């Protein structure tokens, strides 16, 4: 039971953004057997142990705990949907030209984490999901680093359309017709060769199969600019995925309050949907 639950729910409702989700369309897809995936638990190794890759249920960030609670809610409301956990063992949040411990590298390149550290992080995520009864055979566990090849393909596609330029060794997307003028150009790859999350995320939708899946992605509010950049990139290539839905939340709120607001949104939408059927 959440202390001051009504107050906290009101706080969650006022700070959450549902403007980019159409729950009735999601319910329609679910009731007609269309494929649905939801993503809300996406751990970053930088928030845990870079030396060993350890992650445990007792040491999760509040954002990760919110992600787990949202996953439980969406699994309850959409039992046939598949859960996706996109985990980041690629971005270490240490400066470029430094190793994972922060020591400068003479060649100006940031080294990647050792394979055993990455694997330990993956196994820890699997353990956390099992401990929270969120492990199912058809669920997907995807690493950020596994998208690097697709990011190269994205860059090539953008180059073919004349939408790429370089500055000081970094690679940028040139946006010819931005919906938001702030994104007239978007960094894709740093001068040290590190792909930005925008490029890695956008590259996912080069696979036509992903355009036929209804995606629900719940993220904290600070990811809004990143998501906007992703869709500026895709729009320039003529990729309009109408099946992509975002929920944004305040990561400082209690996980149960955020999940409860989402649960009530789905219940009310379901009642309206059934009444109209």
Order of alpha helices (4+ residues) and beta strands (2+ residues): alpha-alpha-beta-alpha-beta-alpha-beta-alpha-beta-beta-beta-alpha-beta-alpha-beta-alpha
